[in-house]
Amino acid sequence: MSFVQSGNRLKSLKFRFCDWGGSSKGIREVFASDEFYSLVNKNEQTNFNFNLKRNKHPVITAEFLNGFKKDICVKNKDSENIYEIMRDLFNQSK
C-alpha cells in the first residue's frame, strides 16, 4: 500500500471505535497490523488520534491543513476497505 508522504495536505486523522463491537472489527484489525504502525511512523506531520467509544460505530475524521473536515463511517468495513479509505484521504488535495 502506498501513501503520500511528501506534500501531504492531511493535518490529522481521528479514529472513533468500539473495543468489542462487531462493526469495529475491521478498524481493530487495522490497528493490530504492522502496516498501520509503519504508516504512522512515515507520516510524522499527520496527527493520529484514537477515541474509544463503546456502543458507537467506527468513524474516521480527517482534518486538512486548510481546516476542512471530513467524517467517514467505516461501520462493518474490512481492513482492506479501511486502508483504501485512508489512502484516498492522504491523496486528497483539499
PDB file of N, CA, C and O in Angstrom:
ATOM      1  N   MET A   1       0.823  -1.173   0.000  1.00  0.00           N
ATOM      2  CA  MET A   1       0.000   0.000   0.000  1.00  0.00           C
ATOM      3  C   MET A   1       0.871   1.241   0.000  1.00  0.00           C
ATOM      4  O   MET A   1       1.794   1.342   0.807  1.00  0.00           O
ATOM      5  N   SER A   2       0.604   2.170  -0.869  1.00  0.00           N
ATOM      6  CA  SER A   2       1.443   3.360  -0.888  1.00  0.00           C
ATOM      7  C   SER A   2       0.631   4.570  -0.471  1.00  0.00           C
ATOM      8  O   SER A   2      -0.460   4.818  -0.985  1.00  0.00           O
ATOM      9  N   PHE A   3       1.182   5.309   0.462  1.00  0.00           N
ATOM     10  CA  PHE A   3       0.562   6.515   0.969  1.00  0.00           C
ATOM     11  C   PHE A   3       1.476   7.684   0.661  1.00  0.00           C
ATOM     12  O   PHE A   3       2.698   7.561   0.741  1.00  0.00           O
ATOM     13  N   VAL A   4       0.887   8.825   0.308  1.00  0.00           N
ATOM     14  CA  VAL A   4       1.670  10.013   0.024  1.00  0.00           C
ATOM     15  C   VAL A   4       2.383  10.439   1.301  1.00  0.00           C
ATOM     16  O   VAL A   4       1.769  10.525   2.364  1.00  0.00           O
ATOM     17  N   GLN A   5       3.676  10.703   1.190  1.00  0.00           N
ATOM     18  CA  GLN A   5       4.431  11.104   2.361  1.00  0.00           C
ATOM     19  C   GLN A   5       4.904  12.545   2.269  1.00  0.00           C
ATOM     20  O   GLN A   5       5.050  13.198   3.303  1.00  0.00           O
ATOM     21  N   SER A   6       5.146  13.058   1.089  1.00  0.00           N
ATOM     22  CA  SER A   6       5.592  14.436   0.969  1.00  0.00           C
ATOM     23  C   SER A   6       4.484  15.249   0.309  1.00  0.00           C
ATOM     24  O   SER A   6       3.760  14.743  -0.549  1.00  0.00           O
ATOM     25  N   GLY A   7       4.358  16.491   0.706  1.00  0.00           N
ATOM     26  CA  GLY A   7       3.316  17.329   0.162  1.00  0.00           C
ATOM     27  C   GLY A   7       1.932  16.962   0.682  1.00  0.00           C
ATOM     28  O   GLY A   7       0.923  17.350   0.093  1.00  0.00           O
ATOM     29  N   ASN A   8       1.882  16.239   1.750  1.00  0.00           N
ATOM     30  CA  ASN A   8       0.625  15.786   2.324  1.00  0.00           C
ATOM     31  C   ASN A   8      -0.160  16.971   2.873  1.00  0.00           C
ATOM     32  O   ASN A   8       0.387  17.797   3.604  1.00  0.00           O
ATOM     33  N   ARG A   9      -1.424  17.054   2.525  1.00  0.00           N
ATOM     34  CA  ARG A   9      -2.294  18.132   2.992  1.00  0.00           C
ATOM     35  C   ARG A   9      -3.120  17.704   4.198  1.00  0.00           C
ATOM     36  O   ARG A   9      -3.927  18.486   4.702  1.00  0.00           O
ATOM     37  N   LEU A  10      -2.930  16.481   4.664  1.00  0.00           N
ATOM     38  CA  LEU A  10      -3.713  15.935   5.765  1.00  0.00           C
ATOM     39  C   LEU A  10      -3.079  16.326   7.095  1.00  0.00           C
ATOM     40  O   LEU A  10      -1.929  15.983   7.371  1.00  0.00           O
ATOM     41  N   LYS A  11      -3.841  17.049   7.917  1.00  0.00           N
ATOM     42  CA  LYS A  11      -3.340  17.512   9.215  1.00  0.00           C
ATOM     43  C   LYS A  11      -3.500  16.430  10.281  1.00  0.00           C
ATOM     44  O   LYS A  11      -2.577  16.178  11.057  1.00  0.00           O
ATOM     45  N   SER A  12      -4.676  15.788  10.319  1.00  0.00           N
ATOM     46  CA  SER A  12      -4.904  14.773  11.349  1.00  0.00           C
ATOM     47  C   SER A  12      -5.943  13.744  10.907  1.00  0.00           C
ATOM     48  O   SER A  12      -6.806  14.007  10.069  1.00  0.00           O
ATOM     49  N   LEU A  13      -5.819  12.568  11.506  1.00  0.00           N
ATOM     50  CA  LEU A  13      -6.811  11.505  11.362  1.00  0.00           C
ATOM     51  C   LEU A  13      -7.251  11.118  12.766  1.00  0.00           C
ATOM     52  O   LEU A  13      -6.424  10.812  13.626  1.00  0.00           O
ATOM     53  N   LYS A  14      -8.545  11.134  12.987  1.00  0.00           N
ATOM     54  CA  LYS A  14      -9.103  10.746  14.279  1.00  0.00           C
ATOM     55  C   LYS A  14      -9.941   9.491  14.066  1.00  0.00           C
ATOM     56  O   LYS A  14     -10.797   9.438  13.183  1.00  0.00           O
ATOM     57  N   PHE A  15      -9.681   8.499  14.881  1.00  0.00           N
ATOM     58  CA  PHE A  15     -10.383   7.220  14.772  1.00  0.00           C
ATOM     59  C   PHE A  15     -11.280   7.038  15.996  1.00  0.00           C
ATOM     60  O   PHE A  15     -10.793   6.984  17.125  1.00  0.00           O
ATOM     61  N   ARG A  16     -12.581   6.944  15.768  1.00  0.00           N
ATOM     62  CA  ARG A  16     -13.517   6.594  16.840  1.00  0.00           C
ATOM     63  C   ARG A  16     -13.929   5.154  16.609  1.00  0.00           C
ATOM     64  O   ARG A  16     -14.305   4.778  15.499  1.00  0.00           O
ATOM     65  N   PHE A  17     -13.857   4.345  17.665  1.00  0.00           N
ATOM     66  CA  PHE A  17     -14.158   2.921  17.510  1.00  0.00           C
ATOM     67  C   PHE A  17     -14.589   2.336  18.846  1.00  0.00           C
ATOM     68  O   PHE A  17     -14.436   2.960  19.897  1.00  0.00           O
ATOM     69  N   CYS A  18     -15.129   1.125  18.783  1.00  0.00           N
ATOM     70  CA  CYS A  18     -15.537   0.367  19.963  1.00  0.00           C
ATOM     71  C   CYS A  18     -14.556  -0.793  20.132  1.00  0.00           C
ATOM     72  O   CYS A  18     -14.107  -1.385  19.151  1.00  0.00           O
ATOM     73  N   ASP A  19     -14.232  -1.106  21.377  1.00  0.00           N
ATOM     74  CA  ASP A  19     -13.246  -2.166  21.615  1.00  0.00           C
ATOM     75  C   ASP A  19     -13.846  -3.569  21.584  1.00  0.00           C
ATOM     76  O   ASP A  19     -13.105  -4.545  21.699  1.00  0.00           O
ATOM     77  N   TRP A  20     -15.154  -3.702  21.432  1.00  0.00           N
ATOM     78  CA  TRP A  20     -15.733  -5.043  21.382  1.00  0.00           C
ATOM     79  C   TRP A  20     -16.827  -5.202  20.322  1.00  0.00           C
ATOM     80  O   TRP A  20     -17.169  -6.331  19.968  1.00  0.00           O
ATOM     81  N   GLY A  21     -17.374  -4.119  19.817  1.00  0.00           N
ATOM     82  CA  GLY A  21     -18.476  -4.194  18.866  1.00  0.00           C
ATOM     83  C   GLY A  21     -18.073  -4.778  17.522  1.00  0.00           C
ATOM     84  O   GLY A  21     -16.958  -4.558  17.048  1.00  0.00           O
ATOM     85  N   GLY A  22     -18.982  -5.518  16.914  1.00  0.00           N
ATOM     86  CA  GLY A  22     -18.715  -6.170  15.631  1.00  0.00           C
ATOM     87  C   GLY A  22     -18.495  -5.198  14.489  1.00  0.00           C
ATOM     88  O   GLY A  22     -17.740  -5.500  13.564  1.00  0.00           O
ATOM     89  N   SER A  23     -19.140  -4.025  14.528  1.00  0.00           N
ATOM     90  CA  SER A  23     -18.976  -3.076  13.434  1.00  0.00           C
ATOM     91  C   SER A  23     -17.592  -2.436  13.426  1.00  0.00           C
ATOM     92  O   SER A  23     -17.196  -1.831  12.430  1.00  0.00           O
ATOM     93  N   SER A  24     -16.848  -2.564  14.534  1.00  0.00           N
ATOM     94  CA  SER A  24     -15.495  -2.011  14.630  1.00  0.00           C
ATOM     95  C   SER A  24     -14.405  -3.049  14.396  1.00  0.00           C
ATOM     96  O   SER A  24     -13.223  -2.751  14.569  1.00  0.00           O
ATOM     97  N   LYS A  25     -14.782  -4.250  14.009  1.00  0.00           N
ATOM     98  CA  LYS A  25     -13.801  -5.321  13.848  1.00  0.00           C
ATOM     99  C   LYS A  25     -12.709  -4.949  12.839  1.00  0.00           C
ATOM    100  O   LYS A  25     -11.528  -5.185  13.095  1.00  0.00           O
ATOM    101  N   GLY A  26     -13.085  -4.382  11.717  1.00  0.00           N
ATOM    102  CA  GLY A  26     -12.117  -4.024  10.679  1.00  0.00           C
ATOM    103  C   GLY A  26     -11.110  -2.985  11.147  1.00  0.00           C
ATOM    104  O   GLY A  26      -9.918  -3.109  10.868  1.00  0.00           O
ATOM    105  N   ILE A  27     -11.572  -1.970  11.852  1.00  0.00           N
ATOM    106  CA  ILE A  27     -10.658  -0.923  12.323  1.00  0.00           C
ATOM    107  C   ILE A  27      -9.715  -1.471  13.388  1.00  0.00           C
ATOM    108  O   ILE A  27      -8.556  -1.062  13.458  1.00  0.00           O
ATOM    109  N   ARG A  28     -10.200  -2.389  14.212  1.00  0.00           N
ATOM    110  CA  ARG A  28      -9.313  -3.013  15.210  1.00  0.00           C
ATOM    111  C   ARG A  28      -8.250  -3.863  14.515  1.00  0.00           C
ATOM    112  O   ARG A  28      -7.112  -3.919  14.980  1.00  0.00           O
ATOM    113  N   GLU A  29      -8.597  -4.519  13.417  1.00  0.00           N
ATOM    114  CA  GLU A  29      -7.618  -5.287  12.643  1.00  0.00           C
ATOM    115  C   GLU A  29      -6.556  -4.364  12.046  1.00  0.00           C
ATOM    116  O   GLU A  29      -5.377  -4.714  12.006  1.00  0.00           O
ATOM    117  N   VAL A  30      -6.974  -3.196  11.589  1.00  0.00           N
ATOM    118  CA  VAL A  30      -6.023  -2.214  11.063  1.00  0.00           C
ATOM    119  C   VAL A  30      -5.036  -1.817  12.158  1.00  0.00           C
ATOM    120  O   VAL A  30      -3.827  -1.802  11.930  1.00  0.00           O
ATOM    121  N   PHE A  31      -5.547  -1.498  13.340  1.00  0.00           N
ATOM    122  CA  PHE A  31      -4.679  -1.072  14.446  1.00  0.00           C
ATOM    123  C   PHE A  31      -3.697  -2.166  14.857  1.00  0.00           C
ATOM    124  O   PHE A  31      -2.609  -1.864  15.348  1.00  0.00           O
ATOM    125  N   ALA A  32      -4.059  -3.411  14.668  1.00  0.00           N
ATOM    126  CA  ALA A  32      -3.209  -4.535  15.078  1.00  0.00           C
ATOM    127  C   ALA A  32      -2.143  -4.874  14.036  1.00  0.00           C
ATOM    128  O   ALA A  32      -1.286  -5.721  14.288  1.00  0.00           O
ATOM    129  N   SER A  33      -2.181  -4.233  12.882  1.00  0.00           N
ATOM    130  CA  SER A  33      -1.254  -4.591  11.807  1.00  0.00           C
ATOM    131  C   SER A  33       0.033  -3.772  11.867  1.00  0.00           C
ATOM    132  O   SER A  33       0.037  -2.615  12.287  1.00  0.00           O
ATOM    133  N   ASP A  34       1.117  -4.400  11.438  1.00  0.00           N
ATOM    134  CA  ASP A  34       2.406  -3.710  11.348  1.00  0.00           C
ATOM    135  C   ASP A  34       2.353  -2.606  10.298  1.00  0.00           C
ATOM    136  O   ASP A  34       3.022  -1.582  10.434  1.00  0.00           O
ATOM    137  N   GLU A  35       1.568  -2.812   9.269  1.00  0.00           N
ATOM    138  CA  GLU A  35       1.441  -1.829   8.200  1.00  0.00           C
ATOM    139  C   GLU A  35       0.926  -0.490   8.731  1.00  0.00           C
ATOM    140  O   GLU A  35       1.366   0.570   8.286  1.00  0.00           O
ATOM    141  N   PHE A  36      -0.006  -0.542   9.684  1.00  0.00           N
ATOM    142  CA  PHE A  36      -0.547   0.686  10.246  1.00  0.00           C
ATOM    143  C   PHE A  36       0.532   1.452  11.006  1.00  0.00           C
ATOM    144  O   PHE A  36       0.634   2.672  10.874  1.00  0.00           O
ATOM    145  N   TYR A  37       1.330   0.755  11.793  1.00  0.00           N
ATOM    146  CA  TYR A  37       2.378   1.424  12.553  1.00  0.00           C
ATOM    147  C   TYR A  37       3.451   1.984  11.632  1.00  0.00           C
ATOM    148  O   TYR A  37       4.049   3.016  11.938  1.00  0.00           O
ATOM    149  N   SER A  38       3.702   1.328  10.524  1.00  0.00           N
ATOM    150  CA  SER A  38       4.618   1.849   9.526  1.00  0.00           C
ATOM    151  C   SER A  38       4.058   3.143   8.931  1.00  0.00           C
ATOM    152  O   SER A  38       4.791   4.114   8.748  1.00  0.00           O
ATOM    153  N   LEU A  39       2.766   3.151   8.634  1.00  0.00           N
ATOM    154  CA  LEU A  39       2.095   4.338   8.107  1.00  0.00           C
ATOM    155  C   LEU A  39       2.221   5.511   9.082  1.00  0.00           C
ATOM    156  O   LEU A  39       2.534   6.627   8.669  1.00  0.00           O
ATOM    157  N   VAL A  40       1.981   5.268  10.357  1.00  0.00           N
ATOM    158  CA  VAL A  40       2.076   6.323  11.369  1.00  0.00           C
ATOM    159  C   VAL A  40       3.497   6.874  11.425  1.00  0.00           C
ATOM    160  O   VAL A  40       3.688   8.090  11.458  1.00  0.00           O
ATOM    161  N   ASN A  41       4.487   5.998  11.436  1.00  0.00           N
ATOM    162  CA  ASN A  41       5.884   6.428  11.537  1.00  0.00           C
ATOM    163  C   ASN A  41       6.360   7.184  10.302  1.00  0.00           C
ATOM    164  O   ASN A  41       7.206   8.071  10.412  1.00  0.00           O
ATOM    165  N   LYS A  42       5.831   6.847   9.132  1.00  0.00           N
ATOM    166  CA  LYS A  42       6.249   7.516   7.900  1.00  0.00           C
ATOM    167  C   LYS A  42       5.551   8.848   7.687  1.00  0.00           C
ATOM    168  O   LYS A  42       5.977   9.635   6.841  1.00  0.00           O
ATOM    169  N   ASN A  43       4.502   9.114   8.425  1.00  0.00           N
ATOM    170  CA  ASN A  43       3.725  10.349   8.258  1.00  0.00           C
ATOM    171  C   ASN A  43       3.704  11.132   9.562  1.00  0.00           C
ATOM    172  O   ASN A  43       2.649  11.350  10.158  1.00  0.00           O
ATOM    173  N   GLU A  44       4.889  11.550   9.994  1.00  0.00           N
ATOM    174  CA  GLU A  44       5.019  12.256  11.267  1.00  0.00           C
ATOM    175  C   GLU A  44       4.312  13.606  11.271  1.00  0.00           C
ATOM    176  O   GLU A  44       3.970  14.106  12.343  1.00  0.00           O
ATOM    177  N   GLN A  45       4.083  14.212  10.105  1.00  0.00           N
ATOM    178  CA  GLN A  45       3.419  15.507  10.030  1.00  0.00           C
ATOM    179  C   GLN A  45       1.910  15.385  10.260  1.00  0.00           C
ATOM    180  O   GLN A  45       1.237  16.398  10.454  1.00  0.00           O
ATOM    181  N   THR A  46       1.375  14.175  10.242  1.00  0.00           N
ATOM    182  CA  THR A  46      -0.054  13.938  10.457  1.00  0.00           C
ATOM    183  C   THR A  46      -0.276  13.445  11.877  1.00  0.00           C
ATOM    184  O   THR A  46       0.390  12.514  12.329  1.00  0.00           O
ATOM    185  N   ASN A  47      -1.212  14.069  12.578  1.00  0.00           N
ATOM    186  CA  ASN A  47      -1.568  13.621  13.929  1.00  0.00           C
ATOM    187  C   ASN A  47      -2.567  12.473  13.826  1.00  0.00           C
ATOM    188  O   ASN A  47      -3.526  12.540  13.057  1.00  0.00           O
ATOM    189  N   PHE A  48      -2.336  11.434  14.598  1.00  0.00           N
ATOM    190  CA  PHE A  48      -3.242  10.294  14.671  1.00  0.00           C
ATOM    191  C   PHE A  48      -3.837  10.267  16.072  1.00  0.00           C
ATOM    192  O   PHE A  48      -3.112  10.164  17.062  1.00  0.00           O
ATOM    193  N   ASN A  49      -5.163  10.361  16.151  1.00  0.00           N
ATOM    194  CA  ASN A  49      -5.865  10.368  17.437  1.00  0.00           C
ATOM    195  C   ASN A  49      -6.826   9.192  17.497  1.00  0.00           C
ATOM    196  O   ASN A  49      -7.434   8.816  16.495  1.00  0.00           O
ATOM    197  N   PHE A  50      -6.953   8.619  18.685  1.00  0.00           N
ATOM    198  CA  PHE A  50      -7.796   7.441  18.878  1.00  0.00           C
ATOM    199  C   PHE A  50      -8.789   7.732  19.993  1.00  0.00           C
ATOM    200  O   PHE A  50      -8.418   8.190  21.073  1.00  0.00           O
ATOM    201  N   ASN A  51     -10.058   7.457  19.710  1.00  0.00           N
ATOM    202  CA  ASN A  51     -11.117   7.755  20.655  1.00  0.00           C
ATOM    203  C   ASN A  51     -11.991   6.509  20.831  1.00  0.00           C
ATOM    204  O   ASN A  51     -12.785   6.166  19.955  1.00  0.00           O
ATOM    205  N   LEU A  52     -11.834   5.847  21.963  1.00  0.00           N
ATOM    206  CA  LEU A  52     -12.618   4.650  22.264  1.00  0.00           C
ATOM    207  C   LEU A  52     -14.004   5.076  22.737  1.00  0.00           C
ATOM    208  O   LEU A  52     -14.136   5.757  23.753  1.00  0.00           O
ATOM    209  N   LYS A  53     -15.022   4.680  22.009  1.00  0.00           N
ATOM    210  CA  LYS A  53     -16.420   4.974  22.350  1.00  0.00           C
ATOM    211  C   LYS A  53     -17.210   3.689  22.238  1.00  0.00           C
ATOM    212  O   LYS A  53     -17.524   3.233  21.138  1.00  0.00           O
ATOM    213  N   ARG A  54     -17.524   3.117  23.363  1.00  0.00           N
ATOM    214  CA  ARG A  54     -18.297   1.874  23.348  1.00  0.00           C
ATOM    215  C   ARG A  54     -19.703   2.123  22.837  1.00  0.00           C
ATOM    216  O   ARG A  54     -20.287   3.188  23.037  1.00  0.00           O
ATOM    217  N   ASN A  55     -20.226   1.107  22.173  1.00  0.00           N
ATOM    218  CA  ASN A  55     -21.587   1.129  21.617  1.00  0.00           C
ATOM    219  C   ASN A  55     -21.767   2.190  20.531  1.00  0.00           C
ATOM    220  O   ASN A  55     -22.883   2.655  20.301  1.00  0.00           O
ATOM    221  N   LYS A  56     -20.696   2.570  19.875  1.00  0.00           N
ATOM    222  CA  LYS A  56     -20.757   3.518  18.752  1.00  0.00           C
ATOM    223  C   LYS A  56     -20.098   2.880  17.542  1.00  0.00           C
ATOM    224  O   LYS A  56     -19.155   2.100  17.677  1.00  0.00           O
ATOM    225  N   HIS A  57     -20.595   3.212  16.369  1.00  0.00           N
ATOM    226  CA  HIS A  57     -19.997   2.708  15.143  1.00  0.00           C
ATOM    227  C   HIS A  57     -18.695   3.459  14.862  1.00  0.00           C
ATOM    228  O   HIS A  57     -18.540   4.611  15.266  1.00  0.00           O
ATOM    229  N   PRO A  58     -17.760   2.804  14.169  1.00  0.00           N
ATOM    230  CA  PRO A  58     -16.465   3.433  13.909  1.00  0.00           C
ATOM    231  C   PRO A  58     -16.552   4.526  12.843  1.00  0.00           C
ATOM    232  O   PRO A  58     -17.259   4.402  11.843  1.00  0.00           O
ATOM    233  N   VAL A  59     -15.802   5.600  13.102  1.00  0.00           N
ATOM    234  CA  VAL A  59     -15.764   6.743  12.196  1.00  0.00           C
ATOM    235  C   VAL A  59     -14.314   7.225  12.102  1.00  0.00           C
ATOM    236  O   VAL A  59     -13.599   7.268  13.103  1.00  0.00           O
ATOM    237  N   ILE A  60     -13.900   7.581  10.911  1.00  0.00           N
ATOM    238  CA  ILE A  60     -12.613   8.238  10.708  1.00  0.00           C
ATOM    239  C   ILE A  60     -12.910   9.689  10.365  1.00  0.00           C
ATOM    240  O   ILE A  60     -13.671   9.972   9.440  1.00  0.00           O
ATOM    241  N   THR A  61     -12.305  10.610  11.114  1.00  0.00           N
ATOM    242  CA  THR A  61     -12.445  12.034  10.842  1.00  0.00           C
ATOM    243  C   THR A  61     -11.099  12.547  10.342  1.00  0.00           C
ATOM    244  O   THR A  61     -10.085  12.438  11.031  1.00  0.00           O
ATOM    245  N   ALA A  62     -11.104  13.103   9.149  1.00  0.00           N
ATOM    246  CA  ALA A  62      -9.898  13.674   8.560  1.00  0.00           C
ATOM    247  C   ALA A  62      -9.990  15.187   8.639  1.00  0.00           C
ATOM    248  O   ALA A  62     -11.027  15.775   8.330  1.00  0.00           O
ATOM    249  N   GLU A  63      -8.889  15.816   9.060  1.00  0.00           N
ATOM    250  CA  GLU A  63      -8.815  17.272   9.052  1.00  0.00           C
ATOM    251  C   GLU A  63      -7.634  17.670   8.176  1.00  0.00           C
ATOM    252  O   GLU A  63      -6.518  17.179   8.346  1.00  0.00           O
ATOM    253  N   PHE A  64      -7.905  18.570   7.238  1.00  0.00           N
ATOM    254  CA  PHE A  64      -6.889  19.007   6.298  1.00  0.00           C
ATOM    255  C   PHE A  64      -6.279  20.325   6.755  1.00  0.00           C
ATOM    256  O   PHE A  64      -6.847  21.006   7.609  1.00  0.00           O
ATOM    257  N   LEU A  65      -5.142  20.688   6.204  1.00  0.00           N
ATOM    258  CA  LEU A  65      -4.420  21.891   6.615  1.00  0.00           C
ATOM    259  C   LEU A  65      -5.238  23.162   6.447  1.00  0.00           C
ATOM    260  O   LEU A  65      -5.024  24.127   7.181  1.00  0.00           O
ATOM    261  N   ASN A  66      -6.164  23.187   5.503  1.00  0.00           N
ATOM    262  CA  ASN A  66      -6.990  24.372   5.286  1.00  0.00           C
ATOM    263  C   ASN A  66      -8.202  24.433   6.223  1.00  0.00           C
ATOM    264  O   ASN A  66      -9.022  25.344   6.108  1.00  0.00           O
ATOM    265  N   GLY A  67      -8.324  23.465   7.158  1.00  0.00           N
ATOM    266  CA  GLY A  67      -9.427  23.465   8.121  1.00  0.00           C
ATOM    267  C   GLY A  67     -10.611  22.604   7.717  1.00  0.00           C
ATOM    268  O   GLY A  67     -11.507  22.373   8.529  1.00  0.00           O
ATOM    269  N   PHE A  68     -10.633  22.130   6.491  1.00  0.00           N
ATOM    270  CA  PHE A  68     -11.729  21.274   6.027  1.00  0.00           C
ATOM    271  C   PHE A  68     -11.712  19.958   6.805  1.00  0.00           C
ATOM    272  O   PHE A  68     -10.657  19.351   6.988  1.00  0.00           O
ATOM    273  N   LYS A  69     -12.897  19.519   7.263  1.00  0.00           N
ATOM    274  CA  LYS A  69     -13.021  18.253   7.978  1.00  0.00           C
ATOM    275  C   LYS A  69     -13.960  17.329   7.218  1.00  0.00           C
ATOM    276  O   LYS A  69     -14.923  17.761   6.586  1.00  0.00           O
ATOM    277  N   LYS A  70     -13.647  16.047   7.301  1.00  0.00           N
ATOM    278  CA  LYS A  70     -14.450  15.044   6.601  1.00  0.00           C
ATOM    279  C   LYS A  70     -14.618  13.840   7.510  1.00  0.00           C
ATOM    280  O   LYS A  70     -13.629  13.271   7.973  1.00  0.00           O
ATOM    281  N   ASP A  71     -15.871  13.439   7.774  1.00  0.00           N
ATOM    282  CA  ASP A  71     -16.172  12.254   8.573  1.00  0.00           C
ATOM    283  C   ASP A  71     -16.564  11.115   7.637  1.00  0.00           C
ATOM    284  O   ASP A  71     -17.377  11.280   6.727  1.00  0.00           O
ATOM    285  N   ILE A  72     -15.957   9.946   7.891  1.00  0.00           N
ATOM    286  CA  ILE A  72     -16.261   8.773   7.075  1.00  0.00           C
ATOM    287  C   ILE A  72     -16.620   7.621   8.007  1.00  0.00           C
ATOM    288  O   ILE A  72     -15.816   7.215   8.846  1.00  0.00           O
ATOM    289  N   CYS A  73     -17.827   7.104   7.852  1.00  0.00           N
ATOM    290  CA  CYS A  73     -18.260   5.948   8.633  1.00  0.00           C
ATOM    291  C   CYS A  73     -17.613   4.705   8.040  1.00  0.00           C
ATOM    292  O   CYS A  73     -17.704   4.460   6.837  1.00  0.00           O
ATOM    293  N   VAL A  74     -16.960   3.924   8.891  1.00  0.00           N
ATOM    294  CA  VAL A  74     -16.334   2.685   8.427  1.00  0.00           C
ATOM    295  C   VAL A  74     -16.984   1.472   9.090  1.00  0.00           C
ATOM    296  O   VAL A  74     -16.345   0.441   9.300  1.00  0.00           O
ATOM    297  N   LYS A  75     -18.258   1.621   9.412  1.00  0.00           N
ATOM    298  CA  LYS A  75     -19.044   0.548  10.021  1.00  0.00           C
ATOM    299  C   LYS A  75     -19.031  -0.692   9.135  1.00  0.00           C
ATOM    300  O   LYS A  75     -19.362  -0.629   7.951  1.00  0.00           O
ATOM    301  N   ASN A  76     -18.644  -1.818   9.723  1.00  0.00           N
ATOM    302  CA  ASN A  76     -18.616  -3.127   9.065  1.00  0.00           C
ATOM    303  C   ASN A  76     -17.672  -3.205   7.864  1.00  0.00           C
ATOM    304  O   ASN A  76     -17.779  -4.132   7.061  1.00  0.00           O
ATOM    305  N   LYS A  77     -16.755  -2.253   7.726  1.00  0.00           N
ATOM    306  CA  LYS A  77     -15.764  -2.309   6.645  1.00  0.00           C
ATOM    307  C   LYS A  77     -14.631  -3.231   7.072  1.00  0.00           C
ATOM    308  O   LYS A  77     -14.268  -3.278   8.248  1.00  0.00           O
ATOM    309  N   ASP A  78     -14.071  -3.968   6.108  1.00  0.00           N
ATOM    310  CA  ASP A  78     -12.921  -4.799   6.449  1.00  0.00           C
ATOM    311  C   ASP A  78     -11.650  -3.958   6.373  1.00  0.00           C
ATOM    312  O   ASP A  78     -11.681  -2.817   5.913  1.00  0.00           O
ATOM    313  N   SER A  79     -10.542  -4.521   6.823  1.00  0.00           N
ATOM    314  CA  SER A  79      -9.305  -3.753   6.916  1.00  0.00           C
ATOM    315  C   SER A  79      -8.840  -3.251   5.543  1.00  0.00           C
ATOM    316  O   SER A  79      -8.301  -2.148   5.448  1.00  0.00           O
ATOM    317  N   GLU A  80      -9.037  -4.028   4.495  1.00  0.00           N
ATOM    318  CA  GLU A  80      -8.630  -3.588   3.157  1.00  0.00           C
ATOM    319  C   GLU A  80      -9.403  -2.351   2.722  1.00  0.00           C
ATOM    320  O   GLU A  80      -8.818  -1.430   2.150  1.00  0.00           O
ATOM    321  N   ASN A  81     -10.710  -2.314   2.983  1.00  0.00           N
ATOM    322  CA  ASN A  81     -11.517  -1.137   2.650  1.00  0.00           C
ATOM    323  C   ASN A  81     -11.072   0.085   3.451  1.00  0.00           C
ATOM    324  O   ASN A  81     -11.045   1.200   2.931  1.00  0.00           O
ATOM    325  N   ILE A  82     -10.729  -0.132   4.706  1.00  0.00           N
ATOM    326  CA  ILE A  82     -10.310   0.979   5.554  1.00  0.00           C
ATOM    327  C   ILE A  82      -8.972   1.539   5.081  1.00  0.00           C
ATOM    328  O   ILE A  82      -8.782   2.755   5.062  1.00  0.00           O
ATOM    329  N   TYR A  83      -8.040   0.659   4.696  1.00  0.00           N
ATOM    330  CA  TYR A  83      -6.771   1.138   4.142  1.00  0.00           C
ATOM    331  C   TYR A  83      -6.998   1.925   2.856  1.00  0.00           C
ATOM    332  O   TYR A  83      -6.328   2.930   2.616  1.00  0.00           O
ATOM    333  N   GLU A  84      -7.937   1.475   2.031  1.00  0.00           N
ATOM    334  CA  GLU A  84      -8.254   2.194   0.802  1.00  0.00           C
ATOM    335  C   GLU A  84      -8.808   3.588   1.114  1.00  0.00           C
ATOM    336  O   GLU A  84      -8.454   4.560   0.447  1.00  0.00           O
ATOM    337  N   ILE A  85      -9.661   3.686   2.108  1.00  0.00           N
ATOM    338  CA  ILE A  85     -10.208   4.980   2.528  1.00  0.00           C
ATOM    339  C   ILE A  85      -9.090   5.887   3.015  1.00  0.00           C
ATOM    340  O   ILE A  85      -9.039   7.062   2.652  1.00  0.00           O
ATOM    341  N   MET A  86      -8.187   5.345   3.842  1.00  0.00           N
ATOM    342  CA  MET A  86      -7.083   6.159   4.346  1.00  0.00           C
ATOM    343  C   MET A  86      -6.166   6.599   3.212  1.00  0.00           C
ATOM    344  O   MET A  86      -5.702   7.739   3.206  1.00  0.00           O
ATOM    345  N   ARG A  87      -5.898   5.722   2.258  1.00  0.00           N
ATOM    346  CA  ARG A  87      -5.067   6.078   1.108  1.00  0.00           C
ATOM    347  C   ARG A  87      -5.705   7.241   0.340  1.00  0.00           C
ATOM    348  O   ARG A  87      -5.020   8.186  -0.052  1.00  0.00           O
ATOM    349  N   ASP A  88      -7.018   7.162   0.132  1.00  0.00           N
ATOM    350  CA  ASP A  88      -7.712   8.243  -0.563  1.00  0.00           C
ATOM    351  C   ASP A  88      -7.612   9.558   0.220  1.00  0.00           C
ATOM    352  O   ASP A  88      -7.439  10.618  -0.380  1.00  0.00           O
ATOM    353  N   LEU A  89      -7.715   9.500   1.524  1.00  0.00           N
ATOM    354  CA  LEU A  89      -7.603  10.714   2.343  1.00  0.00           C
ATOM    355  C   LEU A  89      -6.211  11.330   2.238  1.00  0.00           C
ATOM    356  O   LEU A  89      -6.070  12.548   2.130  1.00  0.00           O
ATOM    357  N   PHE A  90      -5.190  10.488   2.270  1.00  0.00           N
ATOM    358  CA  PHE A  90      -3.820  11.005   2.144  1.00  0.00           C
ATOM    359  C   PHE A  90      -3.570  11.617   0.768  1.00  0.00           C
ATOM    360  O   PHE A  90      -2.757  12.533   0.638  1.00  0.00           O
ATOM    361  N   ASN A  91      -4.252  11.127  -0.247  1.00  0.00           N
ATOM    362  CA  ASN A  91      -4.023  11.602  -1.613  1.00  0.00           C
ATOM    363  C   ASN A  91      -4.899  12.782  -2.001  1.00  0.00           C
ATOM    364  O   ASN A  91      -4.711  13.350  -3.077  1.00  0.00           O
ATOM    365  N   GLN A  92      -5.851  13.169  -1.160  1.00  0.00           N
ATOM    366  CA  GLN A  92      -6.715  14.298  -1.474  1.00  0.00           C
ATOM    367  C   GLN A  92      -5.950  15.592  -1.302  1.00  0.00           C
ATOM    368  O   GLN A  92      -5.023  15.687  -0.497  1.00  0.00           O
ATOM    369  N   SER A  93      -6.350  16.570  -2.060  1.00  0.00           N
ATOM    370  CA  SER A  93      -5.652  17.876  -2.008  1.00  0.00           C
ATOM    371  C   SER A  93      -6.587  18.968  -1.521  1.00  0.00           C
ATOM    372  O   SER A  93      -6.492  20.103  -1.989  1.00  0.00           O
ATOM    373  N   LYS A  94      -7.467  18.669  -0.618  1.00  0.00           N
ATOM    374  CA  LYS A  94      -8.411  19.659  -0.079  1.00  0.00           C
ATOM    375  C   LYS A  94      -7.662  20.780   0.603  1.00  0.00           C
ATOM    376  O   LYS A  94      -8.281  21.711   1.120  1.00  0.00           O
TER     377      LYS A  94
END
